């Protein structure tokens, strides 16, 4: 069904009402608030550290220090993104690995979307 809808649109120029909710011009899906996304991304990072067998001392301030460092890193990533756009926490590594490029990509997409939705 999806292939038929796409083929009709691409080959015959028949816009599909069924595909409308997934058009690139739609508003970004935002299931998160920034604070919650930061906390969730930090939790993902803590889990990744454990899965990678990172073994800092589990005594003293280490667990809290790592958690705080992850939160700070994620807060920096989210602060660089355009207002109103909240990166899903599972994609947060894109932000700290490719921060400037991600910001450009998101900004370009949002600008394009805004131009496309103007009357």
Jmol script that loads the backbone (N, CA, C; Angstrom):
load data "model"
ATOM      1  N   UNK A   1       0.826  -1.187   0.000  1.00  0.00           N
ATOM      2  CA  UNK A   1       0.000   0.000   0.000  1.00  0.00           C
ATOM      3  C   UNK A   1       0.876   1.258   0.000  1.00  0.00           C
ATOM      4  N   UNK A   2       1.919   1.242   0.809  1.00  0.00           N
ATOM      5  CA  UNK A   2       2.816   2.397   0.851  1.00  0.00           C
ATOM      6  C   UNK A   2       3.479   2.590  -0.508  1.00  0.00           C
ATOM      7  N   UNK A   3       3.937   1.489  -1.116  1.00  0.00           N
ATOM      8  CA  UNK A   3       4.589   1.570  -2.422  1.00  0.00           C
ATOM      9  C   UNK A   3       3.628   2.127  -3.477  1.00  0.00           C
ATOM     10  N   UNK A   4       2.391   1.698  -3.443  1.00  0.00           N
ATOM     11  CA  UNK A   4       1.405   2.203  -4.410  1.00  0.00           C
ATOM     12  C   UNK A   4       1.167   3.690  -4.224  1.00  0.00           C
ATOM     13  N   UNK A   5       1.056   4.120  -2.976  1.00  0.00           N
ATOM     14  CA  UNK A   5       0.846   5.545  -2.699  1.00  0.00           C
ATOM     15  C   UNK A   5       2.034   6.370  -3.174  1.00  0.00           C
ATOM     16  N   UNK A   6       3.248   5.910  -2.846  1.00  0.00           N
ATOM     17  CA  UNK A   6       4.446   6.626  -3.280  1.00  0.00           C
ATOM     18  C   UNK A   6       4.582   6.630  -4.798  1.00  0.00           C
ATOM     19  N   UNK A   7       4.345   5.496  -5.416  1.00  0.00           N
ATOM     20  CA  UNK A   7       4.452   5.412  -6.878  1.00  0.00           C
ATOM     21  C   UNK A   7       3.452   6.342  -7.545  1.00  0.00           C
ATOM     22  N   UNK A   8       2.230   6.387  -7.044  1.00  0.00           N
ATOM     23  CA  UNK A   8       1.222   7.282  -7.620  1.00  0.00           C
ATOM     24  C   UNK A   8       1.636   8.733  -7.520  1.00  0.00           C
ATOM     25  N   UNK A   9       2.243   9.086  -6.420  1.00  0.00           N
ATOM     26  CA  UNK A   9       2.680  10.472  -6.237  1.00  0.00           C
ATOM     27  C   UNK A   9       3.891  10.787  -7.099  1.00  0.00           C
ATOM     28  N   UNK A  10       4.871   9.888  -7.091  1.00  0.00           N
ATOM     29  CA  UNK A  10       6.107  10.136  -7.830  1.00  0.00           C
ATOM     30  C   UNK A  10       5.886  10.062  -9.343  1.00  0.00           C
ATOM     31  N   UNK A  11       5.207   9.021  -9.791  1.00  0.00           N
ATOM     32  CA  UNK A  11       5.069   8.804 -11.237  1.00  0.00           C
ATOM     33  C   UNK A  11       3.942   9.607 -11.870  1.00  0.00           C
ATOM     34  N   UNK A  12       2.887   9.860 -11.116  1.00  0.00           N
ATOM     35  CA  UNK A  12       1.707  10.491 -11.714  1.00  0.00           C
ATOM     36  C   UNK A  12       1.333  11.816 -11.070  1.00  0.00           C
ATOM     37  N   UNK A  13       2.108  12.254 -10.077  1.00  0.00           N
ATOM     38  CA  UNK A  13       1.840  13.538  -9.449  1.00  0.00           C
ATOM     39  C   UNK A  13       0.557  13.580  -8.637  1.00  0.00           C
ATOM     40  N   UNK A  14       0.078  12.416  -8.205  1.00  0.00           N
ATOM     41  CA  UNK A  14      -1.149  12.369  -7.394  1.00  0.00           C
ATOM     42  C   UNK A  14      -0.760  12.416  -5.920  1.00  0.00           C
ATOM     43  N   UNK A  15      -0.956  13.559  -5.259  1.00  0.00           N
ATOM     44  CA  UNK A  15      -0.629  13.627  -3.837  1.00  0.00           C
ATOM     45  C   UNK A  15      -1.470  12.623  -3.034  1.00  0.00           C
ATOM     46  N   UNK A  16      -0.840  11.990  -2.102  1.00  0.00           N
ATOM     47  CA  UNK A  16      -1.514  10.992  -1.277  1.00  0.00           C
ATOM     48  C   UNK A  16      -1.953  11.618   0.043  1.00  0.00           C
ATOM     49  N   UNK A  17      -3.236  11.583   0.320  1.00  0.00           N
ATOM     50  CA  UNK A  17      -3.716  12.075   1.612  1.00  0.00           C
ATOM     51  C   UNK A  17      -3.242  11.148   2.725  1.00  0.00           C
ATOM     52  N   UNK A  18      -3.080   9.881   2.402  1.00  0.00           N
ATOM     53  CA  UNK A  18      -2.663   8.902   3.395  1.00  0.00           C
ATOM     54  C   UNK A  18      -1.245   9.182   3.888  1.00  0.00           C
ATOM     55  N   UNK A  19      -0.372   9.678   3.017  1.00  0.00           N
ATOM     56  CA  UNK A  19       1.013   9.957   3.393  1.00  0.00           C
ATOM     57  C   UNK A  19       1.219  11.350   3.989  1.00  0.00           C
ATOM     58  N   UNK A  20       0.189  12.173   3.975  1.00  0.00           N
ATOM     59  CA  UNK A  20       0.284  13.552   4.438  1.00  0.00           C
ATOM     60  C   UNK A  20       0.930  13.712   5.822  1.00  0.00           C
ATOM     61  N   UNK A  21       0.574  12.898   6.808  1.00  0.00           N
ATOM     62  CA  UNK A  21       1.174  13.104   8.144  1.00  0.00           C
ATOM     63  C   UNK A  21       2.688  12.908   8.194  1.00  0.00           C
ATOM     64  N   UNK A  22       3.292  12.290   7.179  1.00  0.00           N
ATOM     65  CA  UNK A  22       4.726  12.006   7.203  1.00  0.00           C
ATOM     66  C   UNK A  22       5.526  12.861   6.240  1.00  0.00           C
ATOM     67  N   UNK A  23       4.930  13.871   5.686  1.00  0.00           N
ATOM     68  CA  UNK A  23       5.637  14.740   4.751  1.00  0.00           C
ATOM     69  C   UNK A  23       6.758  15.491   5.481  1.00  0.00           C
ATOM     70  N   UNK A  24       7.857  15.764   4.791  1.00  0.00           N
ATOM     71  CA  UNK A  24       8.955  16.502   5.430  1.00  0.00           C
ATOM     72  C   UNK A  24       8.537  17.880   5.934  1.00  0.00           C
ATOM     73  N   UNK A  25       7.491  18.459   5.342  1.00  0.00           N
ATOM     74  CA  UNK A  25       7.061  19.795   5.736  1.00  0.00           C
ATOM     75  C   UNK A  25       6.250  19.804   7.030  1.00  0.00           C
ATOM     76  N   UNK A  26       5.922  18.625   7.569  1.00  0.00           N
ATOM     77  CA  UNK A  26       5.132  18.570   8.793  1.00  0.00           C
ATOM     78  C   UNK A  26       5.946  19.130   9.956  1.00  0.00           C
ATOM     79  N   UNK A  27       5.249  19.482  11.002  1.00  0.00           N
ATOM     80  CA  UNK A  27       5.936  19.952  12.202  1.00  0.00           C
ATOM     81  C   UNK A  27       6.743  18.794  12.788  1.00  0.00           C
ATOM     82  N   UNK A  28       7.923  19.080  13.313  1.00  0.00           N
ATOM     83  CA  UNK A  28       8.712  18.001  13.914  1.00  0.00           C
ATOM     84  C   UNK A  28       7.930  17.336  15.053  1.00  0.00           C
ATOM     85  N   UNK A  29       8.066  16.044  15.144  1.00  0.00           N
ATOM     86  CA  UNK A  29       7.425  15.305  16.224  1.00  0.00           C
ATOM     87  C   UNK A  29       8.267  15.531  17.476  1.00  0.00           C
ATOM     88  N   UNK A  30       7.647  16.059  18.494  1.00  0.00           N
ATOM     89  CA  UNK A  30       8.361  16.346  19.727  1.00  0.00           C
ATOM     90  C   UNK A  30       7.626  15.696  20.879  1.00  0.00           C
ATOM     91  N   UNK A  31       8.135  14.568  21.299  1.00  0.00           N
ATOM     92  CA  UNK A  31       7.545  13.848  22.425  1.00  0.00           C
ATOM     93  C   UNK A  31       8.206  14.213  23.737  1.00  0.00           C
ATOM     94  N   UNK A  32       9.239  15.022  23.678  1.00  0.00           N
ATOM     95  CA  UNK A  32      10.047  15.315  24.850  1.00  0.00           C
ATOM     96  C   UNK A  32      10.092  16.806  25.142  1.00  0.00           C
ATOM     97  N   UNK A  33      10.301  17.117  26.403  1.00  0.00           N
ATOM     98  CA  UNK A  33      10.715  18.455  26.798  1.00  0.00           C
ATOM     99  C   UNK A  33      12.224  18.371  26.988  1.00  0.00           C
ATOM    100  N   UNK A  34      12.907  19.496  26.863  1.00  0.00           N
ATOM    101  CA  UNK A  34      14.372  19.487  26.909  1.00  0.00           C
ATOM    102  C   UNK A  34      14.888  18.842  28.196  1.00  0.00           C
ATOM    103  N   UNK A  35      14.332  19.208  29.334  1.00  0.00           N
ATOM    104  CA  UNK A  35      14.833  18.688  30.609  1.00  0.00           C
ATOM    105  C   UNK A  35      14.711  17.162  30.663  1.00  0.00           C
ATOM    106  N   UNK A  36      13.581  16.638  30.237  1.00  0.00           N
ATOM    107  CA  UNK A  36      13.380  15.191  30.234  1.00  0.00           C
ATOM    108  C   UNK A  36      14.292  14.494  29.246  1.00  0.00           C
ATOM    109  N   UNK A  37      14.497  15.118  28.086  1.00  0.00           N
ATOM    110  CA  UNK A  37      15.384  14.536  27.077  1.00  0.00           C
ATOM    111  C   UNK A  37      16.822  14.488  27.586  1.00  0.00           C
ATOM    112  N   UNK A  38      17.239  15.527  28.295  1.00  0.00           N
ATOM    113  CA  UNK A  38      18.595  15.546  28.857  1.00  0.00           C
ATOM    114  C   UNK A  38      18.754  14.416  29.866  1.00  0.00           C
ATOM    115  N   UNK A  39      17.781  14.259  30.750  1.00  0.00           N
ATOM    116  CA  UNK A  39      17.853  13.196  31.754  1.00  0.00           C
ATOM    117  C   UNK A  39      17.885  11.813  31.097  1.00  0.00           C
ATOM    118  N   UNK A  40      17.038  11.620  30.099  1.00  0.00           N
ATOM    119  CA  UNK A  40      16.992  10.323  29.416  1.00  0.00           C
ATOM    120  C   UNK A  40      18.289  10.055  28.657  1.00  0.00           C
ATOM    121  N   UNK A  41      18.821  11.080  27.980  1.00  0.00           N
ATOM    122  CA  UNK A  41      20.081  10.915  27.258  1.00  0.00           C
ATOM    123  C   UNK A  41      21.219  10.595  28.231  1.00  0.00           C
ATOM    124  N   UNK A  42      21.228  11.248  29.375  1.00  0.00           N
ATOM    125  CA  UNK A  42      22.257  10.965  30.383  1.00  0.00           C
ATOM    126  C   UNK A  42      22.127   9.527  30.879  1.00  0.00           C
ATOM    127  N   UNK A  43      20.908   9.057  31.069  1.00  0.00           N
ATOM    128  CA  UNK A  43      20.698   7.664  31.493  1.00  0.00           C
ATOM    129  C   UNK A  43      21.208   6.696  30.425  1.00  0.00           C
ATOM    130  N   UNK A  44      20.975   7.023  29.147  1.00  0.00           N
ATOM    131  CA  UNK A  44      21.492   6.189  28.050  1.00  0.00           C
ATOM    132  C   UNK A  44      23.024   6.127  28.131  1.00  0.00           C
ATOM    133  N   UNK A  45      23.646   7.274  28.376  1.00  0.00           N
ATOM    134  CA  UNK A  45      25.103   7.313  28.426  1.00  0.00           C
ATOM    135  C   UNK A  45      25.642   6.515  29.606  1.00  0.00           C
ATOM    136  N   UNK A  46      24.981   6.596  30.732  1.00  0.00           N
ATOM    137  CA  UNK A  46      25.418   5.811  31.878  1.00  0.00           C
ATOM    138  C   UNK A  46      25.331   4.319  31.553  1.00  0.00           C
ATOM    139  N   UNK A  47      24.261   3.933  30.894  1.00  0.00           N
ATOM    140  CA  UNK A  47      24.110   2.527  30.508  1.00  0.00           C
ATOM    141  C   UNK A  47      25.185   2.114  29.500  1.00  0.00           C
ATOM    142  N   UNK A  48      25.476   3.001  28.544  1.00  0.00           N
ATOM    143  CA  UNK A  48      26.523   2.696  27.562  1.00  0.00           C
ATOM    144  C   UNK A  48      27.878   2.525  28.232  1.00  0.00           C
ATOM    145  N   UNK A  49      28.156   3.349  29.223  1.00  0.00           N
ATOM    146  CA  UNK A  49      29.429   3.226  29.938  1.00  0.00           C
ATOM    147  C   UNK A  49      29.525   1.857  30.607  1.00  0.00           C
ATOM    148  N   UNK A  50      28.430   1.423  31.212  1.00  0.00           N
ATOM    149  CA  UNK A  50      28.432   0.103  31.861  1.00  0.00           C
ATOM    150  C   UNK A  50      28.572  -1.009  30.825  1.00  0.00           C
ATOM    151  N   UNK A  51      27.855  -0.875  29.699  1.00  0.00           N
ATOM    152  CA  UNK A  51      27.930  -1.901  28.657  1.00  0.00           C
ATOM    153  C   UNK A  51      29.315  -1.970  28.030  1.00  0.00           C
ATOM    154  N   UNK A  52      30.008  -0.838  27.992  1.00  0.00           N
ATOM    155  CA  UNK A  52      31.356  -0.801  27.429  1.00  0.00           C
ATOM    156  C   UNK A  52      32.399  -1.227  28.461  1.00  0.00           C
ATOM    157  N   UNK A  53      31.917  -1.663  29.604  1.00  0.00           N
ATOM    158  CA  UNK A  53      32.767  -2.141  30.694  1.00  0.00           C
ATOM    159  C   UNK A  53      33.667  -1.053  31.265  1.00  0.00           C
ATOM    160  N   UNK A  54      33.176   0.171  31.209  1.00  0.00           N
ATOM    161  CA  UNK A  54      33.878   1.262  31.862  1.00  0.00           C
ATOM    162  C   UNK A  54      33.763   1.011  33.361  1.00  0.00           C
ATOM    163  N   UNK A  55      34.854   0.955  34.032  1.00  0.00           N
ATOM    164  CA  UNK A  55      34.841   0.592  35.444  1.00  0.00           C
ATOM    165  C   UNK A  55      35.491   1.665  36.324  1.00  0.00           C
ATOM    166  N   UNK A  56      34.819   2.810  36.476  1.00  0.00           N
ATOM    167  CA  UNK A  56      35.363   3.788  37.424  1.00  0.00           C
ATOM    168  C   UNK A  56      35.118   3.272  38.840  1.00  0.00           C
ATOM    169  N   UNK A  57      35.803   3.829  39.798  1.00  0.00           N
ATOM    170  CA  UNK A  57      35.523   3.414  41.171  1.00  0.00           C
ATOM    171  C   UNK A  57      34.046   3.674  41.502  1.00  0.00           C
ATOM    172  N   UNK A  58      33.401   2.726  42.100  1.00  0.00           N
ATOM    173  CA  UNK A  58      31.986   2.873  42.418  1.00  0.00           C
ATOM    174  C   UNK A  58      31.788   3.462  43.813  1.00  0.00           C
ATOM    175  N   UNK A  59      32.847   4.020  44.348  1.00  0.00           N
ATOM    176  CA  UNK A  59      32.756   4.641  45.657  1.00  0.00           C
ATOM    177  C   UNK A  59      33.002   6.130  45.511  1.00  0.00           C
ATOM    178  N   UNK A  60      32.785   6.830  46.566  1.00  0.00           N
ATOM    179  CA  UNK A  60      33.038   8.265  46.540  1.00  0.00           C
ATOM    180  C   UNK A  60      32.078   8.974  45.604  1.00  0.00           C
ATOM    181  N   UNK A  61      32.590   9.982  44.923  1.00  0.00           N
ATOM    182  CA  UNK A  61      31.744  10.841  44.095  1.00  0.00           C
ATOM    183  C   UNK A  61      31.671  10.396  42.642  1.00  0.00           C
ATOM    184  N   UNK A  62      32.357   9.306  42.261  1.00  0.00           N
ATOM    185  CA  UNK A  62      32.416   8.919  40.847  1.00  0.00           C
ATOM    186  C   UNK A  62      31.063   8.722  40.177  1.00  0.00           C
ATOM    187  N   UNK A  63      30.159   7.932  40.731  1.00  0.00           N
ATOM    188  CA  UNK A  63      28.883   7.756  40.023  1.00  0.00           C
ATOM    189  C   UNK A  63      28.155   9.074  39.778  1.00  0.00           C
ATOM    190  N   UNK A  64      28.123   9.934  40.775  1.00  0.00           N
ATOM    191  CA  UNK A  64      27.449  11.227  40.613  1.00  0.00           C
ATOM    192  C   UNK A  64      28.218  12.144  39.670  1.00  0.00           C
ATOM    193  N   UNK A  65      29.534  12.085  39.734  1.00  0.00           N
ATOM    194  CA  UNK A  65      30.365  12.906  38.850  1.00  0.00           C
ATOM    195  C   UNK A  65      30.121  12.541  37.393  1.00  0.00           C
ATOM    196  N   UNK A  66      30.077  11.251  37.110  1.00  0.00           N
ATOM    197  CA  UNK A  66      29.797  10.821  35.728  1.00  0.00           C
ATOM    198  C   UNK A  66      28.406  11.250  35.292  1.00  0.00           C
ATOM    199  N   UNK A  67      27.417  11.040  36.157  1.00  0.00           N
ATOM    200  CA  UNK A  67      26.040  11.429  35.816  1.00  0.00           C
ATOM    201  C   UNK A  67      25.974  12.930  35.545  1.00  0.00           C
ATOM    202  N   UNK A  68      26.637  13.728  36.370  1.00  0.00           N
ATOM    203  CA  UNK A  68      26.633  15.185  36.183  1.00  0.00           C
ATOM    204  C   UNK A  68      27.341  15.574  34.884  1.00  0.00           C
ATOM    205  N   UNK A  69      28.436  14.885  34.570  1.00  0.00           N
ATOM    206  CA  UNK A  69      29.162  15.183  33.330  1.00  0.00           C
ATOM    207  C   UNK A  69      28.294  14.882  32.113  1.00  0.00           C
ATOM    208  N   UNK A  70      27.583  13.760  32.134  1.00  0.00           N
ATOM    209  CA  UNK A  70      26.681  13.426  31.026  1.00  0.00           C
ATOM    210  C   UNK A  70      25.582  14.471  30.898  1.00  0.00           C
ATOM    211  N   UNK A  71      24.992  14.872  32.015  1.00  0.00           N
ATOM    212  CA  UNK A  71      23.929  15.883  31.966  1.00  0.00           C
ATOM    213  C   UNK A  71      24.455  17.197  31.389  1.00  0.00           C
ATOM    214  N   UNK A  72      25.637  17.590  31.820  1.00  0.00           N
ATOM    215  CA  UNK A  72      26.223  18.834  31.314  1.00  0.00           C
ATOM    216  C   UNK A  72      26.476  18.740  29.810  1.00  0.00           C
ATOM    217  N   UNK A  73      27.026  17.615  29.378  1.00  0.00           N
ATOM    218  CA  UNK A  73      27.289  17.420  27.954  1.00  0.00           C
ATOM    219  C   UNK A  73      26.000  17.493  27.149  1.00  0.00           C
ATOM    220  N   UNK A  74      24.960  16.843  27.639  1.00  0.00           N
ATOM    221  CA  UNK A  74      23.686  16.852  26.933  1.00  0.00           C
ATOM    222  C   UNK A  74      23.041  18.233  26.961  1.00  0.00           C
ATOM    223  N   UNK A  75      23.145  18.940  28.069  1.00  0.00           N
ATOM    224  CA  UNK A  75      22.586  20.297  28.151  1.00  0.00           C
ATOM    225  C   UNK A  75      23.262  21.206  27.124  1.00  0.00           C
ATOM    226  N   UNK A  76      24.566  21.025  26.932  1.00  0.00           N
ATOM    227  CA  UNK A  76      25.294  21.809  25.936  1.00  0.00           C
ATOM    228  C   UNK A  76      24.778  21.506  24.534  1.00  0.00           C
ATOM    229  N   UNK A  77      24.574  20.231  24.237  1.00  0.00           N
ATOM    230  CA  UNK A  77      24.045  19.831  22.921  1.00  0.00           C
ATOM    231  C   UNK A  77      22.674  20.455  22.689  1.00  0.00           C
ATOM    232  N   UNK A  78      21.770  20.295  23.641  1.00  0.00           N
ATOM    233  CA  UNK A  78      20.402  20.785  23.468  1.00  0.00           C
ATOM    234  C   UNK A  78      20.344  22.304  23.398  1.00  0.00           C
ATOM    235  N   UNK A  79      21.256  23.001  24.078  1.00  0.00           N
ATOM    236  CA  UNK A  79      21.265  24.462  24.051  1.00  0.00           C
ATOM    237  C   UNK A  79      21.651  25.000  22.674  1.00  0.00           C
ATOM    238  N   UNK A  80      22.364  24.216  21.897  1.00  0.00           N
ATOM    239  CA  UNK A  80      22.800  24.658  20.571  1.00  0.00           C
ATOM    240  C   UNK A  80      21.722  24.478  19.504  1.00  0.00           C
ATOM    241  N   UNK A  81      20.728  23.665  19.778  1.00  0.00           N
ATOM    242  CA  UNK A  81      19.693  23.383  18.776  1.00  0.00           C
ATOM    243  C   UNK A  81      18.686  24.522  18.709  1.00  0.00           C
ATOM    244  N   UNK A  82      18.019  24.683  17.574  1.00  0.00           N
ATOM    245  CA  UNK A  82      17.030  25.752  17.435  1.00  0.00           C
ATOM    246  C   UNK A  82      15.898  25.617  18.457  1.00  0.00           C
ATOM    247  N   UNK A  83      15.376  26.757  18.876  1.00  0.00           N
ATOM    248  CA  UNK A  83      14.242  26.756  19.806  1.00  0.00           C
ATOM    249  C   UNK A  83      13.088  25.946  19.233  1.00  0.00           C
ATOM    250  N   UNK A  84      12.477  25.160  20.093  1.00  0.00           N
ATOM    251  CA  UNK A  84      11.324  24.375  19.678  1.00  0.00           C
ATOM    252  C   UNK A  84      11.673  23.004  19.131  1.00  0.00           C
ATOM    253  N   UNK A  85      12.949  22.745  18.899  1.00  0.00           N
ATOM    254  CA  UNK A  85      13.346  21.429  18.405  1.00  0.00           C
ATOM    255  C   UNK A  85      14.019  20.672  19.535  1.00  0.00           C
ATOM    256  N   UNK A  86      13.495  19.497  19.850  1.00  0.00           N
ATOM    257  CA  UNK A  86      14.079  18.672  20.904  1.00  0.00           C
ATOM    258  C   UNK A  86      14.550  17.365  20.271  1.00  0.00           C
ATOM    259  N   UNK A  87      15.840  17.186  20.251  1.00  0.00           N
ATOM    260  CA  UNK A  87      16.443  15.976  19.709  1.00  0.00           C
ATOM    261  C   UNK A  87      16.033  14.783  20.562  1.00  0.00           C
ATOM    262  N   UNK A  88      15.512  13.715  19.955  1.00  0.00           N
ATOM    263  CA  UNK A  88      15.184  12.528  20.753  1.00  0.00           C
ATOM    264  C   UNK A  88      16.436  12.028  21.474  1.00  0.00           C
ATOM    265  N   UNK A  89      16.315  11.638  22.728  1.00  0.00           N
ATOM    266  CA  UNK A  89      17.487  11.245  23.509  1.00  0.00           C
ATOM    267  C   UNK A  89      18.328  10.146  22.879  1.00  0.00           C
ATOM    268  N   UNK A  90      17.686   9.225  22.159  1.00  0.00           N
ATOM    269  CA  UNK A  90      18.461   8.142  21.551  1.00  0.00           C
ATOM    270  C   UNK A  90      19.363   8.639  20.421  1.00  0.00           C
ATOM    271  N   UNK A  91      19.129   9.869  19.948  1.00  0.00           N
ATOM    272  CA  UNK A  91      19.976  10.447  18.909  1.00  0.00           C
ATOM    273  C   UNK A  91      20.984  11.443  19.468  1.00  0.00           C
ATOM    274  N   UNK A  92      21.030  11.592  20.774  1.00  0.00           N
ATOM    275  CA  UNK A  92      21.926  12.566  21.400  1.00  0.00           C
ATOM    276  C   UNK A  92      23.389  12.407  20.986  1.00  0.00           C
ATOM    277  N   UNK A  93      23.899  11.174  20.770  1.00  0.00           N
ATOM    278  CA  UNK A  93      25.296  11.078  20.327  1.00  0.00           C
ATOM    279  C   UNK A  93      25.578  11.864  19.048  1.00  0.00           C
ATOM    280  N   UNK A  94      24.570  12.050  18.190  1.00  0.00           N
ATOM    281  CA  UNK A  94      24.769  12.873  16.999  1.00  0.00           C
ATOM    282  C   UNK A  94      25.147  14.292  17.390  1.00  0.00           C
ATOM    283  N   UNK A  95      24.590  14.750  18.490  1.00  0.00           N
ATOM    284  CA  UNK A  95      24.836  16.118  18.936  1.00  0.00           C
ATOM    285  C   UNK A  95      26.241  16.350  19.432  1.00  0.00           C
ATOM    286  N   UNK A  96      26.771  15.435  20.210  1.00  0.00           N
ATOM    287  CA  UNK A  96      28.116  15.696  20.710  1.00  0.00           C
ATOM    288  C   UNK A  96      29.193  15.175  19.773  1.00  0.00           C
ATOM    289  N   UNK A  97      28.853  14.278  18.855  1.00  0.00           N
ATOM    290  CA  UNK A  97      29.845  13.811  17.883  1.00  0.00           C
ATOM    291  C   UNK A  97      29.896  14.714  16.657  1.00  0.00           C
ATOM    292  N   UNK A  98      28.733  15.278  16.285  1.00  0.00           N
ATOM    293  CA  UNK A  98      28.639  16.093  15.069  1.00  0.00           C
ATOM    294  C   UNK A  98      27.839  17.364  15.334  1.00  0.00           C
ATOM    295  N   UNK A  99      28.047  17.983  16.480  1.00  0.00           N
ATOM    296  CA  UNK A  99      27.236  19.115  16.920  1.00  0.00           C
ATOM    297  C   UNK A  99      26.999  20.199  15.885  1.00  0.00           C
ATOM    298  N   UNK A 100      28.051  20.852  15.375  1.00  0.00           N
ATOM    299  CA  UNK A 100      27.822  21.949  14.429  1.00  0.00           C
ATOM    300  C   UNK A 100      27.079  21.502  13.169  1.00  0.00           C
ATOM    301  N   UNK A 101      27.418  20.323  12.654  1.00  0.00           N
ATOM    302  CA  UNK A 101      26.743  19.831  11.448  1.00  0.00           C
ATOM    303  C   UNK A 101      25.277  19.517  11.732  1.00  0.00           C
ATOM    304  N   UNK A 102      25.008  18.959  12.909  1.00  0.00           N
ATOM    305  CA  UNK A 102      23.625  18.653  13.285  1.00  0.00           C
ATOM    306  C   UNK A 102      22.811  19.939  13.401  1.00  0.00           C
ATOM    307  N   UNK A 103      23.381  20.958  14.031  1.00  0.00           N
ATOM    308  CA  UNK A 103      22.677  22.234  14.176  1.00  0.00           C
ATOM    309  C   UNK A 103      22.352  22.814  12.795  1.00  0.00           C
ATOM    310  N   UNK A 104      23.322  22.771  11.876  1.00  0.00           N
ATOM    311  CA  UNK A 104      23.086  23.272  10.513  1.00  0.00           C
ATOM    312  C   UNK A 104      21.980  22.481   9.822  1.00  0.00           C
ATOM    313  N   UNK A 105      22.030  21.165   9.941  1.00  0.00           N
ATOM    314  CA  UNK A 105      21.034  20.304   9.304  1.00  0.00           C
ATOM    315  C   UNK A 105      19.630  20.591   9.838  1.00  0.00           C
ATOM    316  N   UNK A 106      19.497  20.650  11.150  1.00  0.00           N
ATOM    317  CA  UNK A 106      18.183  20.895  11.760  1.00  0.00           C
ATOM    318  C   UNK A 106      17.688  22.285  11.390  1.00  0.00           C
ATOM    319  N   UNK A 107      18.564  23.270  11.458  1.00  0.00           N
ATOM    320  CA  UNK A 107      18.168  24.646  11.126  1.00  0.00           C
ATOM    321  C   UNK A 107      17.720  24.744   9.675  1.00  0.00           C
ATOM    322  N   UNK A 108      18.478  24.126   8.781  1.00  0.00           N
ATOM    323  CA  UNK A 108      18.106  24.131   7.353  1.00  0.00           C
ATOM    324  C   UNK A 108      16.747  23.478   7.139  1.00  0.00           C
ATOM    325  N   UNK A 109      16.526  22.338   7.806  1.00  0.00           N
ATOM    326  CA  UNK A 109      15.242  21.647   7.664  1.00  0.00           C
ATOM    327  C   UNK A 109      14.095  22.509   8.186  1.00  0.00           C
ATOM    328  N   UNK A 110      14.267  23.099   9.353  1.00  0.00           N
ATOM    329  CA  UNK A 110      13.194  23.920   9.916  1.00  0.00           C
ATOM    330  C   UNK A 110      12.939  25.156   9.065  1.00  0.00           C
ATOM    331  N   UNK A 111      14.003  25.775   8.530  1.00  0.00           N
ATOM    332  CA  UNK A 111      13.827  26.929   7.636  1.00  0.00           C
ATOM    333  C   UNK A 111      13.083  26.524   6.369  1.00  0.00           C
ATOM    334  N   UNK A 112      13.464  25.388   5.794  1.00  0.00           N
ATOM    335  CA  UNK A 112      12.798  24.886   4.587  1.00  0.00           C
ATOM    336  C   UNK A 112      11.328  24.608   4.869  1.00  0.00           C
ATOM    337  N   UNK A 113      11.060  23.975   5.997  1.00  0.00           N
ATOM    338  CA  UNK A 113       9.683  23.676   6.376  1.00  0.00           C
ATOM    339  C   UNK A 113       8.873  24.959   6.516  1.00  0.00           C
ATOM    340  N   UNK A 114       9.461  25.971   7.158  1.00  0.00           N
ATOM    341  CA  UNK A 114       8.751  27.231   7.357  1.00  0.00           C
ATOM    342  C   UNK A 114       8.445  27.902   6.008  1.00  0.00           C
ATOM    343  N   UNK A 115       9.405  27.897   5.091  1.00  0.00           N
ATOM    344  CA  UNK A 115       9.170  28.481   3.760  1.00  0.00           C
ATOM    345  C   UNK A 115       8.100  27.708   3.006  1.00  0.00           C
ATOM    346  N   UNK A 116       8.101  26.389   3.147  1.00  0.00           N
ATOM    347  CA  UNK A 116       7.150  25.550   2.417  1.00  0.00           C
ATOM    348  C   UNK A 116       5.721  25.696   2.943  1.00  0.00           C
ATOM    349  N   UNK A 117       5.568  26.076   4.203  1.00  0.00           N
ATOM    350  CA  UNK A 117       4.228  26.180   4.770  1.00  0.00           C
ATOM    351  C   UNK A 117       3.660  27.585   4.712  1.00  0.00           C
ATOM    352  N   UNK A 118       4.463  28.553   4.237  1.00  0.00           N
ATOM    353  CA  UNK A 118       3.940  29.923   4.079  1.00  0.00           C
ATOM    354  C   UNK A 118       2.963  29.960   2.924  1.00  0.00           C
ATOM    355  N   UNK A 119       1.912  30.779   3.076  1.00  0.00           N
ATOM    356  CA  UNK A 119       0.935  30.904   1.975  1.00  0.00           C
ATOM    357  C   UNK A 119       1.501  31.645   0.792  1.00  0.00           C
TER     358      UNK A 119
END
end "model"
wireframe off; spacefill off
backbone 0.3
color backbone group
